[in-house]
Amino acid sequence: MVCFCIKISGLVQGVFFRYSAKVEAEKLALVGYVKNLDDGLVESVVCGKAEKIDEFVKWCHKGPVLAQVEKVEIKEIPFRKFENFNIV
């Protein structure tokens, strides 16, 4: 298992991005969290199988219907243990 920190910019707050990310992460059996940042970005830390994280990252480039994703930044981070995927 690996963990990544993903930061998504664009019109990503107020468009159900976090809820939709939680649904997508749970579908892919990923754990971690998603949260809004004060600067307008959405941050997600996801842990799981690398191929499932790749699928999640692809989803992040689109996001939910109302989102307008401009940029997705990904950085591998040290493994962290999470029980499930939460909206923070």
GROMACS elastic network, one bead per residue, 0.5 to 0.9 nm:
[ bonds ]
;  ai    aj funct       b0    kb
    1    47     6  0.65630   500
    1    49     6  0.50759   500
    1    50     6  0.69268   500
    1    79     6  0.76531   500
    2    46     6  0.82416   500
    2    47     6  0.54190   500
    2    48     6  0.55877   500
    2    49     6  0.64082   500
    2    50     6  0.63554   500
    2    53     6  0.85960   500
    2    76     6  0.76975   500
    2    77     6  0.79484   500
    2    78     6  0.77214   500
    2    79     6  0.59588   500
    2    80     6  0.86105   500
    3    32     6  0.85846   500
    3    45     6  0.69062   500
    3    46     6  0.54895   500
    3    48     6  0.66233   500
    3    49     6  0.87171   500
    3    50     6  0.83889   500
    3    53     6  0.84384   500
    3    75     6  0.86811   500
    3    76     6  0.59710   500
    3    77     6  0.55970   500
    3    78     6  0.64778   500
    3    79     6  0.53604   500
    3    80     6  0.70254   500
    4    44     6  0.81016   500
    4    45     6  0.56571   500
    4    46     6  0.54964   500
    4    47     6  0.65149   500
    4    53     6  0.80814   500
    4    74     6  0.65740   500
    4    75     6  0.54898   500
    4    77     6  0.53387   500
    4    78     6  0.81418   500
    4    79     6  0.84695   500
    5    43     6  0.70820   500
    5    44     6  0.57774   500
    5    46     6  0.66025   500
    5    73     6  0.81200   500
    5    74     6  0.58291   500
    5    75     6  0.52932   500
    5    76     6  0.63093   500
    5    77     6  0.65499   500
    6    42     6  0.81760   500
    6    43     6  0.56624   500
    6    44     6  0.51039   500
    6    45     6  0.62012   500
    6    46     6  0.78545   500
    6    57     6  0.79217   500
    6    60     6  0.87259   500
    6    72     6  0.67944   500
    6    73     6  0.55733   500
    6    75     6  0.65472   500
    6    76     6  0.87672   500
    7    41     6  0.65348   500
    7    42     6  0.57237   500
    7    44     6  0.64739   500
    7    45     6  0.88275   500
    7    71     6  0.80650   500
    7    72     6  0.57028   500
    7    73     6  0.51125   500
    7    74     6  0.66371   500
    7    75     6  0.88258   500
    8    12     6  0.72690   500
    8    41     6  0.56303   500
    8    42     6  0.51703   500
    8    43     6  0.63909   500
    8    44     6  0.83203   500
    8    60     6  0.72846   500
    8    61     6  0.80398   500
    8    69     6  0.69102   500
    8    70     6  0.75975   500
    8    71     6  0.58053   500
    8    73     6  0.65223   500
    8    74     6  0.89353   500
    9    12     6  0.64260   500
    9    40     6  0.71535   500
    9    42     6  0.66723   500
    9    68     6  0.85083   500
    9    69     6  0.59819   500
    9    70     6  0.55972   500
    9    71     6  0.52175   500
    9    72     6  0.65475   500
    9    73     6  0.85968   500
   10    13     6  0.83898   500
   10    40     6  0.78725   500
   10    41     6  0.72381   500
   10    67     6  0.77136   500
   10    68     6  0.56772   500
   10    71     6  0.68111   500
   11    14     6  0.80516   500
   11    15     6  0.76549   500
   11    40     6  0.80964   500
   11    41     6  0.84588   500
   11    66     6  0.82778   500
   11    67     6  0.54836   500
   11    69     6  0.61667   500
   11    70     6  0.77760   500
   12    15     6  0.61029   500
   12    16     6  0.79564   500
   12    17     6  0.59776   500
   12    18     6  0.85720   500
   12    36     6  0.86849   500
   12    40     6  0.75029   500
   12    41     6  0.68144   500
   12    42     6  0.65988   500
   12    63     6  0.80302   500
   12    64     6  0.88524   500
   12    66     6  0.83411   500
   12    67     6  0.52928   500
   12    68     6  0.65175   500
   12    69     6  0.65703   500
   13    16     6  0.71702   500
   13    17     6  0.65794   500
   13    18     6  0.81028   500
   13    36     6  0.69121   500
   13    40     6  0.66691   500
   13    41     6  0.73563   500
   13    42     6  0.71210   500
   13    67     6  0.79401   500
   14    17     6  0.74081   500
   14    66     6  0.88998   500
   14    67     6  0.86236   500
   15    18     6  0.83556   500
   15    64     6  0.73364   500
   15    65     6  0.80727   500
   15    66     6  0.54709   500
   15    67     6  0.57549   500
   16    19     6  0.53997   500
   16    20     6  0.60248   500
   16    21     6  0.84414   500
   16    64     6  0.69191   500
   16    65     6  0.89012   500
   16    66     6  0.78288   500
   16    67     6  0.80444   500
   17    20     6  0.51682   500
   17    21     6  0.59159   500
   17    22     6  0.85623   500
   17    42     6  0.80703   500
   17    60     6  0.89259   500
   17    63     6  0.63834   500
   17    64     6  0.59611   500
   17    66     6  0.84676   500
   17    67     6  0.69928   500
   18    21     6  0.50141   500
   18    22     6  0.61839   500
   18    23     6  0.87256   500
   18    34     6  0.59513   500
   18    35     6  0.66316   500
   18    36     6  0.77825   500
   18    42     6  0.77317   500
   18    44     6  0.87553   500
   18    87     6  0.64362   500
   18    88     6  0.88559   500
   19    22     6  0.51366   500
   19    23     6  0.64050   500
   19    24     6  0.87454   500
   19    34     6  0.86080   500
   19    87     6  0.71497   500
   20    23     6  0.51090   500
   20    24     6  0.61910   500
   20    25     6  0.85643   500
   20    63     6  0.75271   500
   20    64     6  0.62940   500
   21    24     6  0.50393   500
   21    25     6  0.59547   500
   21    26     6  0.84733   500
   21    34     6  0.72884   500
   21    44     6  0.85632   500
   21    56     6  0.82309   500
   21    59     6  0.83419   500
   21    60     6  0.76860   500
   21    63     6  0.75631   500
   21    64     6  0.82158   500
   21    87     6  0.88369   500
   22    25     6  0.51078   500
   22    26     6  0.60727   500
   22    27     6  0.84810   500
   22    33     6  0.77766   500
   22    34     6  0.73039   500
   22    85     6  0.63667   500
   22    86     6  0.67709   500
   22    87     6  0.69439   500
   23    26     6  0.52885   500
   23    27     6  0.61692   500
   23    28     6  0.87654   500
   23    85     6  0.89838   500
   24    27     6  0.50673   500
   24    28     6  0.63630   500
   24    29     6  0.87477   500
   24    30     6  0.86792   500
   24    56     6  0.69916   500
   24    59     6  0.79247   500
   25    28     6  0.51048   500
   25    29     6  0.61604   500
   25    30     6  0.50492   500
   25    31     6  0.70184   500
   25    32     6  0.86086   500
   25    46     6  0.79471   500
   25    52     6  0.86811   500
   25    53     6  0.84830   500
   25    56     6  0.66671   500
   25    85     6  0.70082   500
   26    30     6  0.57769   500
   26    31     6  0.73681   500
   26    84     6  0.80488   500
   26    85     6  0.67779   500
   27    30     6  0.77355   500
   28    48     6  0.87502   500
   28    52     6  0.59027   500
   28    53     6  0.79959   500
   28    55     6  0.80160   500
   28    56     6  0.75590   500
   29    48     6  0.72269   500
   29    49     6  0.85741   500
   29    52     6  0.77845   500
   29    84     6  0.86883   500
   29    85     6  0.88749   500
   30    46     6  0.62579   500
   30    47     6  0.57232   500
   30    48     6  0.51128   500
   30    49     6  0.77043   500
   30    52     6  0.74110   500
   30    53     6  0.74556   500
   30    56     6  0.87676   500
   30    84     6  0.74619   500
   30    85     6  0.68391   500
   31    45     6  0.81493   500
   31    46     6  0.56517   500
   31    47     6  0.52993   500
   31    48     6  0.66034   500
   31    81     6  0.83720   500
   31    82     6  0.58266   500
   31    83     6  0.65945   500
   31    86     6  0.79052   500
   32    44     6  0.73683   500
   32    45     6  0.52767   500
   32    47     6  0.60163   500
   32    48     6  0.89255   500
   32    80     6  0.83854   500
   32    81     6  0.81488   500
   32    82     6  0.56567   500
   32    83     6  0.77754   500
   32    84     6  0.62098   500
   32    86     6  0.64058   500
   32    87     6  0.89032   500
   33    43     6  0.82223   500
   33    44     6  0.55275   500
   33    45     6  0.54286   500
   33    46     6  0.66285   500
   33    82     6  0.86502   500
   33    84     6  0.81301   500
   33    85     6  0.51308   500
   33    87     6  0.56404   500
   33    88     6  0.65018   500
   34    42     6  0.70515   500
   34    43     6  0.56403   500
   34    45     6  0.65215   500
   34    46     6  0.83604   500
   34    85     6  0.78506   500
   34    86     6  0.64657   500
   34    87     6  0.50968   500
   34    88     6  0.60609   500
   35    41     6  0.86907   500
   35    42     6  0.57336   500
   35    43     6  0.54124   500
   35    44     6  0.63891   500
   35    86     6  0.86493   500
   35    87     6  0.59535   500
   36    39     6  0.84342   500
   36    40     6  0.69006   500
   36    41     6  0.61434   500
   36    43     6  0.63120   500
   36    44     6  0.88547   500
   36    88     6  0.78596   500
   37    40     6  0.56718   500
   37    41     6  0.52848   500
   37    42     6  0.57801   500
   37    43     6  0.67822   500
   38    41     6  0.72835   500
   39    42     6  0.88455   500
   45    77     6  0.87868   500
   46    53     6  0.71522   500
   46    56     6  0.87659   500
   46    85     6  0.80328   500
   47    50     6  0.83417   500
   47    53     6  0.74136   500
   47    79     6  0.73534   500
   47    80     6  0.74438   500
   47    81     6  0.80748   500
   47    82     6  0.78911   500
   48    51     6  0.85555   500
   48    52     6  0.69399   500
   48    53     6  0.66720   500
   49    52     6  0.53745   500
   49    53     6  0.63484   500
   49    54     6  0.87896   500
   50    53     6  0.50475   500
   50    54     6  0.62153   500
   50    55     6  0.87916   500
   51    54     6  0.50137   500
   51    55     6  0.64992   500
   51    56     6  0.88162   500
   52    55     6  0.50674   500
   52    56     6  0.63182   500
   52    57     6  0.87092   500
   53    57     6  0.61254   500
   53    58     6  0.85937   500
   54    57     6  0.51059   500
   54    58     6  0.62929   500
   54    59     6  0.86867   500
   55    58     6  0.51178   500
   55    59     6  0.63173   500
   55    60     6  0.87301   500
   56    60     6  0.62150   500
   56    61     6  0.88873   500
   57    61     6  0.65214   500
   57    72     6  0.80369   500
   57    74     6  0.82969   500
   58    61     6  0.53479   500
   58    62     6  0.71535   500
   58    63     6  0.88207   500
   59    62     6  0.53971   500
   59    63     6  0.57683   500
   59    64     6  0.85691   500
   60    64     6  0.85178   500
   60    69     6  0.78226   500
   60    72     6  0.71923   500
   61    69     6  0.61286   500
   61    70     6  0.79708   500
   61    71     6  0.73792   500
   61    72     6  0.64311   500
   62    65     6  0.79544   500
   62    67     6  0.74801   500
   62    68     6  0.75306   500
   62    69     6  0.63072   500
   63    66     6  0.80211   500
   63    67     6  0.58718   500
   63    68     6  0.76520   500
   63    69     6  0.69297   500
   64    67     6  0.55259   500
   64    68     6  0.86012   500
   65    68     6  0.82628   500
   69    72     6  0.76615   500
   76    79     6  0.88936   500
   77    80     6  0.84363   500
   82    85     6  0.74583   500
